[in-house]
Amino acid sequence: MPNAAETFVDTLIAWNVEVVFGLLGDGINGVMEALRKNQDKISFVQVRHKE
């Protein structure tokens, strides 16, 4: 049974999303793993911010 992160990434893929932009962090580890498992279908681009 898929978890919420896997369902989220599967939905993005079904919507033909090809690239996701975001910041890494502990709060999205599940999403990052789901993206890693589907890296042939969807890409992740790490963005930067000033802080």
N, C-alpha and C positions, 0 to 999 in steps of 0.2 A: 504494500500500500504506500503510495507516494506521500511525502510530507508536504507542508505548505510551500516551502521553497521550490521543491520539484514541480509542484502544480503551477506555481507562479511562472517558472521558466518555461514549462510546457505550453502555457497560455501565450506567453510572448512569442514563442516559436510558431504557434498556430496562427497568430496575428501577423506573421511574416516580419517580425522585428529582427533585424540583422545585427544591430550593434546596441549595446547598453553602456552608458557612461556613468561612472560613480566613484565614490571614495571607499577604500577598504576600511574595515573596522570590525570589531567583535560582533556587533549587532547584525551583520549580514553574512556571517560565515556560512550559514546554510545555503544562502543564495549563491555565494561564490562557489561552493562545491557543486551545486546543481548546474551552474554555468560551466564549470570545468568539465563536468561529465558530458555536456552538450556543446563543447567548443567547436565541433565541426559544423554546427548549425547556427550558432549565435556567438558574437564576439563581445568581450568586455574591454573597455578602455578606461584606464585609471586616470582621473583628472586630478589636478592640483588646486590648492587654494592658498591664499595668503593668511597666515596666522602668526 
